[in-house]
């Protein structure tokens, strides 16, 4: 679980990843290696918000539905919903570098950790599902890493 911690007061400022992402983008650029990076530029704000809702409902929350399914049938239904949404993301990323074109946005950062985690979780204790990984891995992992300096290692997934 992400936490934004205030060292001075020894308290949690926030523990909701979307809120933390917004706070870091809007209030901490002076600390960033690339202070001009804006993950939610005004001209894309409406589209970013729409994608954030779509991602939450269909992918982020969808993964939780898989994990908390109380039957094999519920699990299979949840997996199909998530995989369908990921297929959509793959189609977009097959045509363009990021969800909203050629620019990294908040939506991309909301998508990435869930994608990295999902295939590992999906291979867990349930029966069935798609074998041999998911095709969207090709487009998603073409990102390499968000900063362009390497790749995501599955053993690092627990740290996300």
N, C-alpha and C positions, 0 to 999 in steps of 0.2 A: 504494500500500500504506500503510495507516495505521501510525503509529508513535507510541508513548508514549515520550518522550525525557526523560531526567533531565539537566537543564542543569547541575546542580552537579557530577555525576560524568562528564558527557559520554558517557553510555551509553544504549543502548536498554533500556527497562524491559520493553516487550512490543510485538509487532507483529501480534498476532491481534485483529481488530476486535471479536469477541465478548467477549474478555477485557477489552479496553480499555473497551468500553461498560459492562461490569459494574464495573470499577474506578472509572470516572468517576461512576457512579450511587451507588456505596456509599461512596466515600472523598473526593469532592471537592465535595460539595454546598455547603460553606462558601464556595466560589468562584463558585457559580452565581448567575445572575440570579433564578432561582426555586428556592431551596434546599429547598423543601418537595416538589418534584416527585420522585416515586419511580417509576422506570420498571419496577420489579418488586415491587409491593406484596405483602405476605404472602398476602393473600386471592386474588391472581391468579398467584402464583408457579408453581404446577403448570401452569396453562394457558399461561403465558408460556413455560415450558420446553418444553411440547409443541409450541407453535407454532414455537419456535426450531428444533427438530429438523425439523419439517415444512418450514419455510422453507429450511433448509440443504439438505435432501435434494432438494426439488422445485423450488426457485427459484434460490437462490444457487449451488449446485453444478450445477444444471441449465443455467445460463447458461454455466458453464465447459465443460460437455459439448458445448454448441453450438460454442463457440469452438475447442475442440480436436478436433472431429469430423474423422475422417480420410477420410470419404467423404460424398457428397451424401446418401445414404440414412441414414447415422448422424446427420448434421446435421438432416435432416427429422424423424427420430424424436425427437431431443433437443428441437428447437423445439416439437414437438407436446406433449411432456411439460411443458415450461415454460409454454407458452400455456395448457394445461389447468389448471395450478396457478394461473396468474394469473387465469384465468376464475373460479376458486373465490374468490380474494381479491377480485375485482371484485364477485362476488355478496354477499360479506360486507359490503364497503364501500358497497354500494348500500343496505344496510339500517341500517348504523351507521357512525359517524364513523371508528372505528379497528377494528383486527382483533378486539380483545376487548371491544368495546362503546363506551362514551363516554369512555374514558380512554386516553391515549397511553402505550404500553408499549415495552419493549425490542424486542418483536417488530416493532412498526411501524418502529422505527429500523433494524432489520436488513433489512426489506423495501424501504424507500424507495430507497436508492442503487442496488440491483440493478434495480429497475423503471425508474429513470431511464436507466440505462446500456443495458438490454437492447434496447430498440427501436432505438437507434442502432447497436448492434453487429449486431443481427439484419438490418439493412438493408445489411450489409457485402457481402463478396465471394461469398456463396453464392447459388445460384439458388432461385427459388420462395419459399415462405413466404407469409404473409398480406400482402396489399397494403393500403396506405392506413392503416397504424397498427393498433393493437389496441384493441378496445372498452374494455378496462379502464382505458385512459388517462383516460377521462371521470371515473370514480370516484376513481382514484388521484390525479389532478392536481386534483381538487376540494379536496384538502388545501391547495393553494396552496403553502405552505411550512410546514415544521414549526413555525416560530415565528409563523406567521400574518402575516408582514410582506412578502409578495411572492410570487414564483413561481420555479420552477426554470427556468433557461435552458439549452437544450441545449448551447450553447457552453461552459457551465460543467461539463459532465459529466466531462471529464478531471480535474477537480479533486476529484471525489468518491472 
